[in-house]
């Protein structure tokens, strides 16, 4: 240590005894009795692990934030159109995703798979109402004509084979907004309350529907012609998460009602289809009869025109015959030769007077249109 010499103690004298190394012998395993085996097998299986996030929501947050320009007090309008049916403002997006995740997982645990409807299906999304308190008028958007983003395909769950549409939307409430510094702000916002009276001299107010931070779940029938929907919305006293068990049970119980409505719609749709086919068949027959009658009338008119033309041609022919007869009786040879040439040119300019030539150009009714029905 520290570069100083150290006195080492002498080693003890070695023993002359031999040391033998042997491998350890495993202890024989005690056989389990029949009773112990039955108890072990009767132990309940471990509960399947619940995923933290539903598979349908992976990457959704990033797509929702890639949005078109939105004004204050408007919902997100993502560019991607194939997303879960989720309507939210930017400030409430994480909570909207949390509600959707809890609801989707709760439905999956019951065996009701949640997915985006296939493109080739005949399932449609209904109009989702966003107002917390329904009103006759709508004042959403800066100019009260703003459109709310909606996915191209509905989000659906299946209770066995019965499809149910599912939408989650943040609701809107009607508030007073004030125009200040080029934008509209809530009248009760800190910015407006802290403004000086002179700063508000040239501002004005109006009413507008803006996202309120509370959500609504809408379940509906995505099948065309089936009018069925039910909704759950949270209040300031009750959050939407507490309503999820009730929502799942209601959807489970709705299977029978929806199946009856869908079957009735299938029967009604078949009747409408049959009525349309019969109506189309009547139209085709009427149109066929009209075309047959039109072909007959056109053929008759053409024949009358041909006879009239032939009559005029025969008048001309009589003129030429009379002219030729008079020309043959002309004593003046020079005049006769001059007029013969002119008469030949005139006759060449006129059409044939052969009745067979006229009748050959005539179209009979069947040549104009062939009837499809007797």
C-alpha positions as CSV (number, residue, x, y, z in Angstrom):
1,X,0.0,0.0,0.0
2,X,1.1,3.5,-0.9
3,X,4.5,2.1,-2.3
4,X,5.7,0.7,1.1
5,X,6.9,-2.9,1.6
6,X,4.3,-5.2,3.3
7,X,5.1,-8.2,5.5
8,X,3.0,-11.2,4.3
9,X,2.0,-13.7,6.9
10,X,3.1,-17.3,6.3
11,X,0.6,-19.9,4.9
12,X,-0.5,-22.7,7.2
13,X,0.8,-26.2,6.6
14,X,-1.1,-28.3,4.1
15,X,-3.0,-31.4,5.2
16,X,-2.1,-34.9,3.7
17,X,-5.8,-35.9,3.6
18,X,-7.4,-36.5,0.1
19,X,-10.5,-34.6,-0.8
20,X,-13.0,-36.4,-3.0
21,X,-15.5,-34.5,-5.1
22,X,-18.8,-36.2,-5.9
23,X,-21.9,-35.0,-7.8
24,X,-25.0,-34.3,-5.7
25,X,-27.7,-36.9,-5.8
26,X,-31.2,-35.4,-6.7
27,X,-33.8,-35.9,-4.0
28,X,-36.5,-38.2,-5.2
29,X,-39.7,-36.3,-6.1
30,X,-42.7,-37.2,-4.0
31,X,-45.6,-38.5,-6.0
32,X,-48.7,-36.4,-5.8
33,X,-51.8,-38.1,-4.5
34,X,-55.0,-38.2,-6.5
35,X,-56.7,-35.8,-4.1
36,X,-53.8,-33.2,-4.4
37,X,-54.0,-33.5,-8.2
38,X,-57.8,-32.9,-8.2
39,X,-57.3,-29.8,-6.1
40,X,-54.6,-28.5,-8.4
41,X,-56.8,-29.0,-11.5
42,X,-59.8,-27.3,-9.9
43,X,-57.8,-24.1,-9.4
44,X,-59.5,-21.4,-11.6
45,X,-57.8,-20.3,-14.8
46,X,-56.1,-16.9,-14.7
47,X,-58.3,-14.0,-16.0
48,X,-57.2,-12.9,-19.5
49,X,-55.2,-9.8,-19.6
50,X,-57.2,-6.7,-20.7
51,X,-55.2,-4.6,-23.2
52,X,-54.5,-1.0,-22.3
53,X,-55.6,0.2,-25.7
54,X,-58.2,-1.1,-28.1
55,X,-56.7,-2.2,-31.5
56,X,-59.0,0.2,-33.4
57,X,-57.5,3.3,-31.7
58,X,-53.8,2.7,-32.5
59,X,-52.5,5.8,-34.3
60,X,-55.8,7.6,-34.2
61,X,-54.6,10.5,-32.1
62,X,-51.9,11.3,-34.6
63,X,-54.4,11.2,-37.5
64,X,-56.9,13.3,-35.6
65,X,-54.3,16.0,-34.9
66,X,-53.5,16.2,-38.7
67,X,-56.5,18.4,-39.2
68,X,-57.6,21.2,-41.5
69,X,-57.5,24.7,-40.1
70,X,-60.1,25.1,-37.4
71,X,-61.3,28.3,-35.6
72,X,-61.6,28.6,-31.9
73,X,-64.8,26.8,-30.8
74,X,-64.8,24.2,-33.6
75,X,-64.2,20.5,-33.8
76,X,-61.2,18.8,-35.3
77,X,-61.4,18.1,-39.1
78,X,-58.8,15.4,-39.8
79,X,-57.7,14.8,-43.4
80,X,-58.0,11.0,-43.0
81,X,-61.6,9.8,-43.6
82,X,-61.3,6.1,-42.5
83,X,-61.2,6.6,-38.7
84,X,-63.4,5.6,-35.8
85,X,-66.5,7.7,-35.5
86,X,-65.2,10.2,-33.0
87,X,-66.0,13.9,-32.9
88,X,-64.0,16.1,-30.6
89,X,-62.4,19.5,-30.2
90,X,-58.6,19.6,-29.8
91,X,-58.7,20.3,-26.0
92,X,-60.9,17.2,-25.4
93,X,-59.3,14.8,-27.8
94,X,-57.4,12.7,-25.2
95,X,-60.6,12.4,-23.1
96,X,-62.6,11.4,-26.2
97,X,-60.0,8.7,-27.0
98,X,-60.2,7.5,-23.3
99,X,-64.0,7.2,-23.5
100,X,-63.8,5.4,-26.8
101,X,-61.2,3.0,-25.5
102,X,-63.1,2.1,-22.3
103,X,-66.3,1.6,-24.3
104,X,-64.7,-0.5,-27.1
105,X,-62.8,-2.7,-24.6
106,X,-66.0,-3.2,-22.5
107,X,-67.8,-4.3,-25.6
108,X,-65.0,-6.6,-26.7
109,X,-65.0,-8.3,-23.3
110,X,-68.6,-9.3,-23.9
111,X,-67.7,-10.7,-27.3
112,X,-69.1,-7.7,-29.3
113,X,-66.4,-6.9,-31.7
114,X,-66.0,-3.2,-32.7
115,X,-64.7,-2.3,-36.1
116,X,-65.0,0.1,-39.0
117,X,-67.7,-1.1,-41.5
118,X,-66.3,-2.7,-44.6
119,X,-66.3,-0.7,-47.8
120,X,-68.5,-3.2,-49.7
121,X,-71.2,-3.4,-47.1
122,X,-74.6,-1.6,-47.2
123,X,-74.2,0.0,-43.8
124,X,-74.6,3.8,-43.5
125,X,-73.9,6.4,-40.9
126,X,-76.9,8.4,-39.7
127,X,-76.8,12.2,-39.1
128,X,-75.3,12.7,-35.6
129,X,-76.8,15.6,-33.7
130,X,-74.2,17.5,-31.7
131,X,-76.3,19.9,-29.7
132,X,-76.5,19.2,-26.0
133,X,-79.9,20.8,-25.8
134,X,-81.6,20.3,-29.2
135,X,-82.8,23.5,-30.8
136,X,-84.7,24.4,-33.9
137,X,-81.9,26.4,-35.3
138,X,-78.2,25.7,-35.5
139,X,-75.4,28.2,-35.0
140,X,-72.2,26.1,-35.3
141,X,-69.2,27.6,-37.0
142,X,-68.0,31.1,-37.6
143,X,-70.7,31.9,-40.1
144,X,-73.3,29.5,-38.7
145,X,-72.8,27.2,-41.6
146,X,-69.8,25.2,-40.5
147,X,-69.7,21.5,-41.4
148,X,-68.6,18.9,-38.8
149,X,-66.2,16.2,-39.9
150,X,-67.6,12.7,-40.3
151,X,-65.9,9.4,-41.3
152,X,-66.6,7.8,-44.6
153,X,-67.7,4.6,-43.0
154,X,-69.6,4.0,-39.8
155,X,-68.0,2.4,-36.7
156,X,-70.1,-0.7,-35.9
157,X,-70.3,-3.5,-33.4
158,X,-71.8,-6.9,-33.9
159,X,-74.1,-8.6,-31.3
160,X,-73.9,-12.0,-32.9
161,X,-74.8,-11.1,-36.5
162,X,-76.8,-7.9,-35.8
163,X,-74.8,-4.7,-36.7
164,X,-75.1,-1.6,-34.5
165,X,-73.6,1.7,-35.4
166,X,-71.6,3.5,-32.7
167,X,-70.7,7.2,-32.6
168,X,-69.1,9.3,-29.9
169,X,-69.4,13.1,-30.1
170,X,-68.5,16.0,-28.0
171,X,-71.6,18.1,-27.6
172,X,-72.1,21.8,-28.2
173,X,-73.7,24.4,-26.0
174,X,-75.0,27.9,-27.0
175,X,-73.0,30.7,-25.6
176,X,-72.5,34.4,-26.2
177,X,-69.3,35.3,-28.0
178,X,-67.7,38.7,-28.6
179,X,-65.7,39.8,-31.6
180,X,-62.3,41.1,-30.2
181,X,-58.9,41.5,-31.9
182,X,-60.1,39.8,-35.1
183,X,-61.5,36.7,-33.4
184,X,-64.6,35.6,-31.6
185,X,-64.1,34.8,-27.9
186,X,-66.6,33.6,-25.3
187,X,-68.1,36.4,-23.3
188,X,-67.1,34.7,-20.1
189,X,-63.5,34.1,-21.1
190,X,-60.6,35.6,-19.1
191,X,-59.5,37.6,-22.2
192,X,-62.9,39.4,-22.5
193,X,-63.4,39.8,-18.7
194,X,-59.9,41.4,-18.4
195,X,-60.3,43.8,-21.3
196,X,-60.8,47.5,-20.6
197,X,-64.1,49.1,-21.5
198,X,-62.5,51.3,-24.1
199,X,-61.1,48.2,-25.8
200,X,-64.6,46.8,-26.3
201,X,-66.0,50.0,-27.8
202,X,-66.0,48.7,-31.4
203,X,-66.8,45.0,-30.6
204,X,-70.1,43.2,-30.8
205,X,-71.6,40.0,-29.5
206,X,-73.6,37.1,-31.0
207,X,-74.7,33.6,-30.0
208,X,-72.7,30.5,-31.2
209,X,-72.7,26.8,-30.6
210,X,-69.3,25.7,-29.3
211,X,-67.9,22.4,-27.9
212,X,-68.8,22.1,-24.2
213,X,-66.4,19.3,-23.1
214,X,-69.2,16.8,-22.4
215,X,-69.8,13.8,-24.6
216,X,-72.6,11.7,-26.0
217,X,-72.6,8.1,-27.2
218,X,-75.1,7.3,-30.0
219,X,-76.0,3.8,-30.9
220,X,-78.1,3.3,-34.1
221,X,-79.1,0.9,-36.8
222,X,-76.8,1.3,-39.8
223,X,-79.1,-0.7,-42.0
224,X,-81.0,1.4,-44.5
225,X,-84.7,1.8,-43.7
226,X,-84.4,0.8,-40.0
227,X,-85.1,3.8,-37.8
228,X,-83.7,2.9,-34.4
229,X,-81.3,4.8,-32.2
230,X,-80.5,5.4,-28.5
231,X,-78.0,7.8,-26.9
232,X,-76.4,8.4,-23.5
233,X,-74.9,11.7,-22.6
234,X,-73.0,12.9,-19.6
235,X,-73.9,15.8,-17.4
236,X,-71.9,18.0,-15.0
237,X,-73.0,15.6,-12.3
238,X,-72.4,12.2,-14.0
239,X,-69.5,11.3,-16.3
240,X,-70.0,9.2,-19.3
241,X,-67.6,6.5,-18.0
242,X,-70.1,5.6,-15.3
243,X,-72.7,4.9,-18.1
244,X,-70.6,2.4,-20.0
245,X,-71.9,-0.8,-18.2
246,X,-75.5,0.4,-18.8
247,X,-74.6,1.1,-22.4
248,X,-73.3,-2.4,-22.9
249,X,-76.3,-4.0,-21.4
250,X,-78.7,-1.9,-23.4
251,X,-77.0,-2.9,-26.6
252,X,-77.1,-6.5,-25.7
253,X,-80.8,-6.3,-25.0
254,X,-81.5,-4.5,-28.3
255,X,-80.4,-7.5,-30.4
256,X,-83.9,-9.0,-30.5
257,X,-85.7,-5.7,-31.4
258,X,-83.1,-4.8,-34.0
259,X,-83.4,-8.3,-35.6
260,X,-87.2,-7.9,-35.9
261,X,-86.8,-4.5,-37.4
262,X,-84.2,-5.6,-39.9
263,X,-86.3,-8.6,-40.9
264,X,-89.3,-6.4,-41.4
265,X,-87.3,-4.0,-43.4
266,X,-86.0,-6.9,-45.6
267,X,-89.6,-7.9,-46.3
268,X,-90.6,-4.3,-47.0
269,X,-87.5,-3.9,-49.2
270,X,-88.4,-7.0,-51.2
271,X,-91.9,-5.7,-51.7
272,X,-90.6,-2.3,-52.9
273,X,-88.2,-4.1,-55.2
274,X,-91.0,-6.2,-56.6
275,X,-93.1,-3.1,-57.1
276,X,-90.3,-1.3,-58.8
277,X,-89.7,-4.3,-61.1
278,X,-93.4,-4.4,-62.0
279,X,-93.6,-0.7,-62.6
280,X,-90.5,-1.0,-64.8
281,X,-92.1,-3.8,-66.8
282,X,-95.3,-1.8,-67.3
283,X,-93.2,1.1,-68.5
284,X,-91.2,-1.1,-70.9
285,X,-94.4,-2.5,-72.3
286,X,-95.9,0.9,-72.7
287,X,-92.8,2.3,-74.3
288,X,-92.7,-0.7,-76.6
289,X,-96.3,-0.1,-77.7
290,X,-95.6,3.6,-78.2
291,X,-92.6,2.8,-80.4
292,X,-94.7,0.3,-82.4
293,X,-97.4,2.9,-82.9
294,X,-94.8,5.5,-83.8
295,X,-93.2,3.2,-86.4
296,X,-96.6,2.5,-88.0
297,X,-97.4,6.2,-88.1
298,X,-94.0,7.1,-89.6
299,X,-94.3,4.4,-92.2
300,X,-97.7,5.6,-93.2
301,X,-96.5,9.2,-93.4
302,X,-93.5,8.1,-95.5
303,X,-95.8,6.2,-97.9
304,X,-98.1,9.2,-98.3
305,X,-95.1,11.4,-99.0
306,X,-93.9,8.9,-101.6
307,X,-97.2,8.9,-103.4
308,X,-97.4,12.7,-103.3
309,X,-93.9,12.9,-104.8
310,X,-94.8,10.3,-107.4
311,X,-97.8,12.3,-108.3
312,X,-95.7,15.4,-108.8
313,X,-93.2,13.4,-110.8
314,X,-96.0,12.1,-113.1
315,X,-97.1,15.7,-113.8
316,X,-93.6,16.6,-114.8
317,X,-93.4,13.4,-116.9
318,X,-96.6,14.4,-118.8
319,X,-95.0,17.8,-119.4
320,X,-92.0,16.2,-121.0
321,X,-94.1,13.9,-123.1
322,X,-96.2,16.7,-124.4
323,X,-93.0,18.7,-125.1
324,X,-91.4,15.9,-127.0
325,X,-94.6,15.4,-129.1
326,X,-94.7,19.1,-129.9
327,X,-91.0,19.1,-130.7
328,X,-91.4,16.3,-133.2
329,X,-94.1,18.3,-135.0
330,X,-91.8,21.4,-135.2
331,X,-91.0,22.3,-138.8
332,X,-88.0,24.5,-138.0
333,X,-85.1,22.0,-137.9
334,X,-82.7,24.4,-136.2
335,X,-85.1,25.1,-133.4
336,X,-86.0,21.4,-133.0
337,X,-82.3,20.4,-132.6
338,X,-81.7,23.2,-130.1
339,X,-84.7,22.3,-128.0
340,X,-84.0,18.6,-128.1
341,X,-80.7,19.2,-126.3
342,X,-82.3,21.4,-123.7
343,X,-85.1,19.0,-123.2
344,X,-82.6,16.1,-122.6
345,X,-80.8,18.2,-120.0
346,X,-84.0,19.1,-118.2
347,X,-85.2,15.4,-118.1
348,X,-81.8,14.4,-116.7
349,X,-82.3,16.7,-113.7
350,X,-85.6,15.1,-112.7
351,X,-86.0,12.0,-110.6
352,X,-87.3,8.7,-111.7
353,X,-91.0,8.3,-112.2
354,X,-90.9,4.5,-111.9
355,X,-93.3,3.6,-109.0
356,X,-91.1,0.7,-108.1
357,X,-88.2,3.0,-107.4
358,X,-90.4,5.0,-105.1
359,X,-91.8,2.0,-103.2
360,X,-88.3,0.5,-102.9
361,X,-87.2,3.4,-100.6
362,X,-90.2,2.9,-98.3
363,X,-89.5,1.5,-94.8
364,X,-92.2,-0.8,-93.5
365,X,-93.1,-0.5,-89.7
366,X,-91.1,-3.6,-88.8
367,X,-88.0,-2.2,-90.4
368,X,-88.3,0.9,-88.2
369,X,-88.9,-0.9,-84.9
370,X,-89.1,-4.6,-83.9
371,X,-91.7,-5.1,-81.2
372,X,-90.5,-6.8,-78.0
373,X,-93.9,-8.0,-76.9
374,X,-96.8,-9.5,-78.7
